Amino acid sequence: MNDSQMTSHLFRNRENGFSYAPFDRETAFYESICSGNIELVKMFAAPLCCEGCGTLSKNYLQNLKYHFTISTALIARFCVNSGMTPEEAYSISDIYIMKADECTQEDEIRAIHSAMIEDYTLKMKRVMKENVYSKRIVCAIDYISEHLHSRIRIEEIAEHLQINPAYLSRAFKAETGMTFTDYVNRKKVEEAVGLLSYSEYSDLEISSLLCFSSQSYFIKIFKKYIGMTPKEYKQKYRFND
């Protein structure tokens, strides 16, 4: 593309009021896949070829397929950078792109897109834990991830795993480098960051949703890990739809 073509393309976009999707939100989506956190993925995900995506073909179905291919390729590369083997990442990519290529209906492509995202996310969840923690600590981490909207007590997890709470506390610190309470608080704050960025919940509502003992404690813990209060974070980093 020469300068004249680029100028013409940019002019048409401005005339039509078109703007590309926010880069920060797109990056957050890919990083949530790499973290293996399916709930964050659902929060950050946008429909395939939604507002803010460029037009790559005048044929609507072909345009969807092009965007599907780009999305899959980017996710594969992000996953490789986060620890998935290139062989696995690119094999998954090839399989899903071939499936999408055979589609003749829009809803088929969108269904495969959702399945592809979930597949990568679940595989990255495995990658993030594989050869890092013992089976008991992996189970404890899974329990924490599944109960972020509850009050999480180490005694409950120890009972679930049928081990002594004191032993679990020592093992958790030894393997993760964090105390059990610090780890839970950090994960709740990560969840709070997503809610502050992409929802209309207030500080008080988020504090309640994540079962902090009080709003003031939530603010204290949030500031400890993020370096600013929830209100300051929302004012600075709030993503606008």
Secondary structure as GFF3:
##gff-version 3
##sequence-region A 1 241
A	DSSP	alpha_helix	3	15	.	.	.	ID=ss1
A	DSSP	alpha_helix	23	35	.	.	.	ID=ss2
A	DSSP	alpha_helix	38	44	.	.	.	ID=ss3
A	DSSP	alpha_helix	60	81	.	.	.	ID=ss4
A	DSSP	alpha_helix	86	101	.	.	.	ID=ss5
A	DSSP	alpha_helix	106	129	.	.	.	ID=ss6
A	DSSP	alpha_helix	135	146	.	.	.	ID=ss7
A	DSSP	alpha_helix	154	161	.	.	.	ID=ss8
A	DSSP	alpha_helix	165	176	.	.	.	ID=ss9
A	DSSP	alpha_helix	180	198	.	.	.	ID=ss10
A	DSSP	alpha_helix	203	209	.	.	.	ID=ss11
A	DSSP	alpha_helix	215	226	.	.	.	ID=ss12
A	DSSP	alpha_helix	230	237	.	.	.	ID=ss13
###
